Amino acid sequence: MDYARGDAKAYARENMTGIWAAALMPFTENLRMDEDGFRRNVQHWTEDLGIEGLFVSGKQGEFFSMTVDERKRSFELAVEATRGRGRTIMSCSDQNVDVVMELARHAEDVGADFIVVHAPALHFTTAQDETLMGYYRSISEQVDIGIALWSHPDSGYLMSPELCNRLADFDNVVAIKYSVPRPMYSELTALASDRIQVSTASEDEWLDNIIDLDWRLYLCSSPPFLLQTANDRRMHEYTQAAFEGRFDDARSISASLDPVRAALKGTRPPEKPHAHQKYWQELLGQAGGRVRAPLLELTDEEKRATREAVEQCGLGV
């Protein structure tokens, strides 16, 4: 990291902007990490697609099927591959807080820009605010690196805007990936955008959030490298148009992606998002690879439908 703890919020305000994508981790046929494939993907995403930051070893990256050493190695690969052309936020999420801290310290040591820690699953609790205040306070006090919060339904609850606003007061809490309904993240934006970057992973809502909420950070999911190719960077283009205040142009460009969005969503089996996205990557010339258990692979018929959708959706491959 290139900043002191006390400068974390200012550093994030300046450097945590634009489109950040959640990296999938390619696995080889024998289910080992495909390090060369990952490096090639990062180079393509950052150089060809203009993606400005990568979310590493999150849910999209199958962290739940990786060892702690593999997660550490993914951090090292990402820092190495993005050096000079992109920034990183490393997912240190885990139910075991010792693992969270081990990963957070490793992220600091290898030169990551930020970390993200999602709200843990809490058992036998129904009023969790003070528990979460203590949880994030403990993490914040033990590291200097900028921390992004992450609230999503998988935890079994959603952190309230009021709680997130309190957490935003911690010196090195710099952002939140807030996977909640729009009224909740709109409320948090009004409460806390002077201290943290508020974002959500929905590409469908990204343009409206730039226009209506003055957002400058997309944090983050896989559409930035699934809806775009080196020859067709319409997500990047509509984002830049919106940032420049050319809202009509931005809406027109974004609307032109609707057939691609429909193809991507319409062919994705609900129980196989990772395998589907990885196969879509392969069809675009990226390293996709296998998924690890407990995830399921696509059938031949599902691959055929996906291949035909890519060929017919109008994406400039």
C-alpha positions in Angstrom: 0.0 0.0 0.0 1.2 3.5 -0.9 -0.4 5.5 1.9 -0.5 5.8 5.7 -3.5 4.7 7.7 -4.6 8.2 8.3 -4.6 8.9 4.6 -6.7 5.8 3.7 -10.0 7.7 3.0 -8.3 10.4 0.9 -6.3 7.8 -1.1 -9.5 5.8 -1.8 -11.3 8.9 -2.8 -8.7 9.6 -5.4 -7.7 6.1 -6.5 -10.8 3.9 -6.0 -12.8 5.1 -9.0 -14.2 3.8 -12.2 -15.0 0.2 -13.1 -13.7 -2.5 -10.8 -14.3 -6.1 -11.7 -14.6 -9.3 -9.6 -12.0 -11.7 -10.9 -12.9 -15.3 -11.5 -10.0 -17.7 -10.8 -9.4 -20.1 -13.6 -8.6 -23.7 -12.6 -6.9 -26.3 -14.8 -8.3 -29.7 -15.7 -6.7 -31.1 -12.6 -8.2 -28.2 -10.6 -5.0 -26.4 -9.8 -4.9 -22.6 -10.0 -4.1 -21.6 -13.6 -1.6 -18.9 -12.8 -0.6 -18.1 -16.4 -4.2 -18.0 -17.4 -5.0 -15.6 -14.6 -2.1 -13.3 -15.6 -3.3 -13.3 -19.2 -6.8 -12.4 -18.0 -5.6 -9.5 -15.8 -3.5 -8.1 -18.7 -6.5 -8.3 -21.0 -8.9 -6.8 -18.4 -6.7 -3.9 -17.5 -5.0 -3.1 -20.8 -7.6 -4.0 -23.4 -10.8 -3.3 -21.5 -9.7 -0.4 -19.3 -10.8 -2.0 -16.1 -9.3 0.1 -13.3 -9.3 -2.3 -10.4 -9.8 -6.0 -9.5 -11.6 -7.6 -6.6 -9.6 -10.8 -6.0 -10.7 -14.1 -4.4 -14.2 -13.1 -3.6 -17.3 -15.2 -4.2 -16.8 -15.0 -7.9 -13.2 -16.1 -7.4 -14.4 -19.2 -5.5 -12.6 -18.3 -2.3 -14.7 -20.8 -0.5 -13.0 -23.7 -2.3 -9.4 -22.4 -1.9 -6.9 -23.0 0.9 -5.5 -20.0 2.8 -2.2 -20.5 1.0 -4.0 -20.4 -2.4 -5.8 -17.2 -1.4 -2.5 -15.7 -0.4 -1.0 -16.7 -3.7 -3.9 -15.2 -5.6 -3.1 -11.9 -3.9 0.5 -12.1 -5.0 -0.5 -12.9 -8.5 -2.9 -10.0 -8.7 -0.4 -7.4 -7.4 2.2 -8.7 -9.8 -0.1 -8.7 -12.8 -1.7 -5.3 -12.1 1.5 -3.4 -11.3 1.6 -0.2 -13.3 -1.8 -0.7 -14.9 -4.5 -1.4 -12.3 -5.3 -1.5 -8.6 -6.4 -4.4 -6.3 -8.9 -5.1 -3.5 -8.3 -8.4 -1.8 -11.2 -10.4 -0.3 -10.1 -11.4 3.2 -13.6 -12.6 4.1 -13.9 -15.7 6.3 -15.9 -17.0 9.2 -12.7 -17.4 11.2 -11.4 -14.0 12.2 -7.9 -15.3 12.6 -8.0 -16.2 8.9 -9.4 -12.8 8.1 -6.4 -11.2 9.9 -3.8 -13.5 8.4 -5.1 -12.6 4.9 -5.4 -8.9 5.7 -1.8 -8.7 6.9 -0.6 -10.7 3.8 -2.5 -8.2 1.6 -0.6 -5.4 3.3 2.7 -7.1 3.0 2.4 -7.9 -0.8 1.3 -4.4 -1.7 -2.4 -4.6 -2.2 -4.3 -1.3 -2.4 -7.3 -2.3 -0.3 -9.0 -5.3 1.4 -12.7 -6.2 1.6 -14.3 -8.1 4.5 -17.9 -9.2 4.2 -20.3 -9.3 7.1 -20.0 -12.7 8.7 -22.9 -15.2 9.3 -24.0 -14.7 12.9 -25.7 -17.6 14.7 -28.4 -17.1 17.3 -28.5 -13.4 17.0 -31.3 -11.1 15.8 -29.9 -7.7 16.9 -26.4 -7.8 15.5 -25.4 -4.1 15.2 -23.1 -4.0 18.3 -21.6 -7.4 17.4 -20.7 -6.0 14.0 -19.4 -2.8 15.4 -17.0 -4.8 17.5 -16.1 -7.1 14.7 -15.1 -4.4 12.2 -13.5 -2.2 14.9 -11.2 -5.1 15.8 -10.2 -5.6 12.2 -9.7 -1.9 11.6 -7.5 -1.5 14.7 -5.1 -4.3 13.6 -4.3 -3.2 10.1 -3.5 0.1 8.3 -4.8 -0.9 4.8 -8.1 0.6 3.6 -11.0 -1.7 4.3 -14.2 -2.1 2.3 -17.3 -3.4 4.0 -19.5 -5.9 2.2 -23.1 -6.6 3.1 -25.1 -9.2 1.1 -28.0 -11.6 1.8 -25.7 -14.7 2.1 -24.9 -13.5 5.6 -28.5 -14.1 6.6 -29.1 -10.4 7.2 -28.4 -7.0 5.7 -26.5 -4.3 7.6 -28.6 -1.2 7.9 -27.7 2.2 6.4 -27.5 3.5 10.0 -25.0 0.8 11.0 -22.9 1.3 7.9 -22.9 5.1 8.6 -21.4 4.4 12.1 -18.8 2.0 10.6 -17.8 4.7 8.1 -16.3 6.7 11.0 -13.5 4.2 11.4 -10.2 5.7 10.1 -9.4 3.1 7.5 -12.9 2.0 6.4 -13.0 3.5 2.9 -15.9 1.8 0.9 -18.7 -0.6 1.0 -20.0 -3.1 -1.6 -23.6 -2.8 -0.6 -25.6 -5.7 -2.2 -29.0 -4.4 -1.0 -32.1 -2.9 -2.5 -31.7 0.6 -4.1 -33.5 2.5 -1.4 -31.0 1.2 1.2 -27.9 2.1 -0.8 -29.4 5.5 -1.8 -29.9 6.2 1.9 -26.4 5.2 2.8 -25.0 7.4 0.0 -26.8 10.4 1.5 -25.5 9.6 5.0 -21.9 8.5 4.4 -20.6 9.5 1.0 -18.5 12.2 2.6 -16.5 9.4 4.3 -16.7 6.3 2.2 -17.4 5.2 -1.4 -20.8 3.5 -1.7 -21.3 1.0 -4.5 -23.2 -2.1 -5.5 -22.5 -4.9 -7.9 -25.5 -4.5 -10.3 -24.4 -3.4 -13.8 -28.1 -2.9 -14.6 -28.2 0.0 -12.0 -24.7 1.4 -12.6 -25.6 4.1 -15.1 -28.5 5.3 -13.0 -26.3 5.4 -10.0 -23.8 7.6 -11.7 -26.5 10.0 -12.9 -28.8 10.0 -9.9 -26.3 9.4 -7.0 -23.1 10.9 -8.5 -21.3 7.5 -8.0 -17.8 7.2 -9.3 -17.1 3.6 -8.4 -18.5 0.3 -9.7 -17.5 -2.3 -7.1 -17.9 -4.9 -8.6 -18.9 -8.1 -10.4 -18.0 -10.0 -13.7 -19.9 -8.0 -16.4 -17.0 -5.7 -17.1 -15.1 -8.6 -18.7 -18.2 -10.5 -19.9 -20.0 -7.7 -21.7 -16.9 -6.3 -23.3 -14.0 -7.3 -25.6 -11.0 -5.5 -26.9 -13.0 -4.5 -30.0 -16.2 -3.6 -28.1 -15.9 -1.6 -24.9 -19.4 -0.3 -24.5 -19.5 -0.5 -20.7 -16.4 1.6 -20.5 -17.8 4.0 -23.1 -21.1 4.6 -21.4 -19.4 5.0 -18.1 -17.0 7.6 -19.5 -19.9 9.4 -21.2 -21.8 9.6 -17.9 -18.8 10.7 -16.0 -18.5 13.6 -18.5 -22.2 14.5 -18.1 -23.2 13.3 -21.6 -26.1 11.4 -20.2 -28.1 10.9 -23.4 -25.1 9.4 -25.1 -24.5 7.2 -22.1 -28.0 5.9 -22.1 -27.9 5.2 -25.8 -24.7 3.2 -25.5 -25.9 1.3 -22.5 -29.2 0.4 -24.2 -27.3 -1.0 -27.1 -25.9 -3.7 -24.7 -29.4 -5.0 -23.9 -29.1 -8.0 -26.3 -25.8 -8.9 -24.8 -27.2 -8.7 -21.2 -30.2 -10.8 -22.2 -27.9 -13.4 -23.8 -25.7 -13.6 -20.7 -28.6 -13.8 -18.3 -30.8 -16.0 -20.4 -28.4 -18.8 -20.8 -27.1 -18.9 -17.2 -28.4 -21.9 -15.3 -29.4 -20.6 -11.9 -27.3 -23.2 -10.1 -24.2 -22.8 -12.3 -23.2 -19.1 -12.4 -19.5 -19.7 -12.1 -19.3 -22.4 -14.7 -21.4 -20.4 -17.1 -19.3 -17.2 -16.7 -16.1 -19.2 -17.1 -17.4 -20.8 -20.3 -18.5 -17.3 -21.6 -15.0 -16.1 -20.8 -13.5 -18.9 -23.0 -15.8 -18.0 -25.8 -14.3 -14.4 -25.6 -10.8 -15.7 -25.7 -10.1 -15.5 -21.9 -8.9 -18.2 -19.6 -12.0 -19.8 -18.0 -11.3 -23.3 -16.9 -13.1 -25.6 -14.5 -14.9 -24.9 -11.3 -14.2 -26.7 -8.0 -16.7 -28.6 -5.9 -19.3 -28.1 -4.7 -20.0 -26.1 -7.9 -21.3 -27.8 -11.0 -20.0 -27.8 -14.6 -22.1 -27.0 -17.6 -23.6 -29.8 -19.7 -22.9 -30.0 -23.4 -26.4 -28.7 -24.1 -25.9 -25.7 -21.8 -22.6 -25.0 -23.5 -24.2 -25.1 -26.9 -26.9 -22.7 -25.9 -24.3 -20.3 -24.5 -22.1 -20.5 -27.5 -25.0 -19.7 -29.9 -26.0 -16.8 -27.6 -22.6 -15.3 -27.8 -22.5 -15.6 -31.5 -25.9 -14.0 -32.0 -25.9 -11.2 -29.3 -24.0 -8.6 -31.2 -20.9 -8.5 -29.0 -17.9 -7.5 -31.0 -15.7 -10.6 -30.4 
